[in-house]
Amino acid sequence: MNNAIYLKIAGFYIKLQFCKTIPSLDFVKEKFKKNIITYYRGFISDDKPKEIDYLIKLIGARELPALKKNNHTFISLYEETGKNKIITYYQISQMQMCLVVRHVLGRLLLTKGFFLHASASNIEGKANIFLGKTGSGKSTVMTFLKERFPPLADDTIILKKESNEFYLYQTSFPEKNNCFLKNSNRYPIEGIFFLHKTNHFKKERIKDKDYILRRIISQFLAEKKCVNKQIPILMNFVSIMNNFYGLYFAKDKTHLIKSIIDKN
């Protein structure tokens, strides 16, 4: 098995380099590599890229390094060893590895894009994004649409600016609803919907950019120390995008689909 795997996520190439380890950890190393191949199967590049955006070196350690803070001891999942270089360990779980990859993506997106708490569906090759507070119906809308339109996300999406346009990328993170496969494709954005559960159906275009910005910021996901650097790209997204809607809906699949795909 190769000692390197290249992940392609949000247009970035991340190299996972599997370093030699002590014989007693060889089994742990091989199991970790197999789990990576299974977990990231939609994001593994078949070709070696000419350039990589980030290097994650995986090593074995007899004991994971610990950090002490305020009389508490924390296990360190990774160590940053240089610009766009990080070390992590074969002994961490796949969920912990997910946190490492999320941290790496956060660094790569710093001035180029951001994470958003949202669901999304692929309608005729374009991403339709659904936003709202917990319980507003993000998962419901995606589930109602999935028989006709493939789901793209149930919880978190990446929005990234490329050539003065914003695109949606799927994350490699676990979703609440894991019934769909993900990939590294990018999707142009058709519409952004703010959800409201009611007993009727209504779709209205929203032009108030201050209102839109407040709603988007409430679903914005970023590490605390990165927020100030990412807010400008979020504001740019709001300023150049125009297809924002308020979507009022009841639990009626037929009427919901009609409301969303109606071009008016």
C-alpha positions in Angstrom: 0.0 0.0 0.0 1.3 3.5 -0.9 2.9 5.6 1.8 1.0 8.7 0.7 -2.7 9.5 -0.1 -3.8 12.8 -1.6 -7.1 14.2 -0.6 -8.9 16.7 -2.8 -11.3 18.8 -0.7 -12.8 22.2 -1.7 -10.2 22.3 -4.6 -7.3 21.9 -2.2 -4.8 19.1 -2.3 -3.9 17.7 1.1 -1.1 15.1 1.3 -1.3 12.4 4.0 2.2 11.0 4.4 2.3 7.7 6.3 5.7 7.6 8.0 7.5 4.5 9.3 6.8 3.6 12.9 8.1 1.1 15.5 7.2 -2.5 14.7 4.7 -2.7 17.6 2.6 0.0 15.9 2.6 -1.4 12.4 -0.8 -2.9 12.8 -2.2 0.4 14.1 -0.7 2.1 11.1 -2.2 -0.2 8.5 -5.6 -0.1 10.2 -5.5 3.6 10.2 -4.6 3.8 6.5 -7.5 1.4 5.6 -9.9 3.5 7.6 -8.7 6.6 5.8 -9.4 5.0 2.4 -12.9 4.0 3.5 -13.8 7.3 5.2 -12.5 9.6 2.5 -13.3 7.5 -0.5 -15.0 10.3 -2.4 -12.1 12.7 -1.8 -9.1 10.6 -2.7 -7.3 11.8 -5.8 -6.3 9.1 -8.3 -3.5 11.2 -9.6 -0.5 12.7 -7.8 -0.9 16.5 -7.9 1.9 18.8 -9.1 1.6 20.9 -6.0 0.0 20.3 -2.6 -1.6 22.9 -0.4 -1.0 21.2 3.0 1.0 18.3 4.3 -0.2 16.1 7.1 2.5 13.7 8.4 1.3 10.7 10.3 3.6 9.1 12.8 3.5 6.6 15.6 4.2 7.6 19.2 4.5 5.4 22.3 2.4 8.1 24.1 0.4 11.0 22.7 1.8 14.4 23.8 -0.2 16.1 26.5 -0.9 19.8 27.2 -1.6 21.2 30.6 -4.0 24.2 31.0 -5.7 25.5 34.1 -4.9 22.3 36.1 -6.4 20.1 33.3 -4.5 17.8 31.0 -5.4 17.6 27.3 -4.2 15.2 24.6 -2.6 17.1 21.7 -4.1 15.8 18.4 -1.5 17.5 16.2 1.6 19.7 16.1 2.1 22.4 13.5 5.7 22.1 12.3 5.8 24.9 9.7 3.7 26.7 7.1 1.1 24.4 5.8 2.7 21.4 7.6 1.3 19.4 10.5 2.0 16.2 12.4 -0.6 13.9 13.8 -0.6 10.3 15.1 -1.8 6.8 14.0 -3.3 6.3 17.5 -6.0 8.9 17.1 -9.6 7.9 16.1 -11.2 8.8 12.8 -13.4 11.3 14.5 -10.3 13.0 15.9 -8.7 12.8 12.4 -11.8 14.6 11.2 -11.0 17.5 13.6 -7.4 17.6 12.3 -8.6 17.8 8.7 -11.2 20.5 9.7 -8.4 22.5 11.2 -6.4 22.2 8.1 -9.3 23.2 5.8 -10.0 26.2 8.1 -6.4 27.4 7.5 -6.6 26.9 3.8 -10.0 28.7 3.6 -8.8 31.6 5.7 -9.2 34.3 2.9 -10.8 32.2 0.3 -14.0 30.8 1.8 -15.8 29.5 4.9 -17.8 26.8 6.5 -21.6 27.3 6.9 -24.1 25.4 9.0 -26.6 24.4 6.3 -28.1 21.7 4.2 -28.1 21.6 0.4 -29.4 19.8 -2.6 -28.2 19.4 -6.2 -31.0 20.6 -8.5 -30.1 20.2 -12.1 -26.4 20.6 -11.4 -26.6 23.6 -9.2 -26.5 23.9 -5.4 -29.6 25.1 -3.5 -28.7 26.0 0.1 -31.0 25.9 3.1 -30.3 27.9 6.2 -32.1 28.3 9.5 -31.9 27.8 13.3 -31.9 24.3 14.7 -35.3 22.8 14.1 -36.1 25.1 11.2 -36.3 22.2 8.8 -32.9 22.0 7.0 -32.8 18.2 7.2 -36.5 18.0 6.4 -36.2 20.0 3.2 -33.2 18.0 2.0 -35.0 14.7 2.8 -38.1 15.7 0.9 -36.1 16.7 -2.1 -33.7 13.6 -2.2 -36.1 11.4 -4.3 -35.7 13.8 -7.2 -32.6 15.8 -6.4 -29.4 14.4 -4.9 -28.5 15.7 -1.4 -25.2 17.6 -1.1 -25.2 18.2 2.7 -27.2 17.8 5.8 -25.2 19.9 8.3 -22.1 21.7 6.9 -21.0 23.1 3.6 -18.0 24.9 2.3 -18.5 28.1 0.2 -15.4 29.1 -1.7 -14.6 32.0 -4.0 -12.9 31.1 -7.3 -12.5 33.4 -10.3 -14.8 36.0 -8.7 -17.6 33.4 -8.3 -18.7 31.5 -5.2 -19.1 27.7 -5.3 -20.4 25.1 -2.9 -18.1 22.2 -2.0 -19.0 19.2 0.1 -17.1 18.6 3.3 -15.5 15.3 4.3 -17.2 15.6 7.7 -19.8 13.1 9.0 -23.4 14.2 8.6 -26.5 13.5 10.7 -27.9 11.8 7.7 -25.2 9.6 6.2 -27.3 8.0 3.4 -25.5 9.7 0.5 -22.0 9.6 -1.0 -19.9 12.7 -1.2 -17.2 13.9 -3.7 -14.8 16.7 -4.4 -16.9 18.3 -7.2 -17.8 22.0 -7.1 -21.3 23.3 -7.6 -22.4 26.7 -8.8 -25.0 28.2 -6.5 -28.6 28.6 -7.6 -30.4 29.9 -4.5 -30.0 30.4 -0.8 -33.2 29.9 1.3 -33.9 31.0 4.8 -36.4 28.5 6.2 -39.5 29.1 8.2 -41.9 26.3 9.2 -45.5 27.4 8.8 -48.9 26.0 7.7 -48.7 27.5 4.2 -46.2 27.9 1.3 -44.6 31.1 0.3 -41.3 32.0 -1.4 -40.2 35.6 -1.4 -37.0 37.2 -2.7 -35.0 39.0 0.0 -33.0 42.1 -1.1 -32.1 43.6 2.4 -28.4 42.8 2.5 -28.1 43.8 6.2 -30.8 41.3 7.1 -29.1 38.6 4.9 -25.7 39.2 6.6 -27.2 38.9 10.1 -28.9 35.6 9.1 -25.7 34.2 7.4 -23.4 35.2 10.3 -25.7 33.3 12.7 -24.8 30.1 10.8 -21.1 30.9 10.2 -18.6 28.3 11.5 -15.0 29.3 12.2 -12.3 28.8 14.8 -12.4 31.8 17.2 -9.0 33.1 16.1 -9.9 33.0 12.4 -13.3 34.8 12.6 -11.9 38.3 11.9 -10.0 37.1 8.9 -13.0 35.3 7.4 -15.7 37.8 8.0 -14.6 39.9 5.0 -15.0 36.9 2.6 -18.5 36.2 4.1 -19.5 39.8 3.6 -18.2 39.6 0.0 -20.4 36.5 -0.5 -23.5 38.4 0.6 -22.7 41.5 -1.5 -22.2 39.7 -4.8 -24.9 37.0 -4.5 -28.5 38.0 -5.2 -30.7 34.8 -5.1 -31.7 35.0 -1.5 -35.2 33.9 -0.5 -37.4 33.4 2.5 -39.1 30.0 2.2 -42.2 29.4 4.3 -43.3 25.8 4.2 -45.4 23.0 5.7 -44.7 19.3 5.6 -46.0 18.7 2.1 -43.4 17.3 -0.2 -45.2 18.1 -3.5 -45.8 21.8 -2.7 -42.3 22.2 -1.1 -40.6 21.0 -4.3 -42.8 23.3 -6.4 -42.0 26.3 -4.2 -38.2 25.7 -4.5 -37.9 25.0 -8.2 -40.3 27.8 -9.2 -38.1 30.4 -10.9 -40.4 33.3 -9.9 
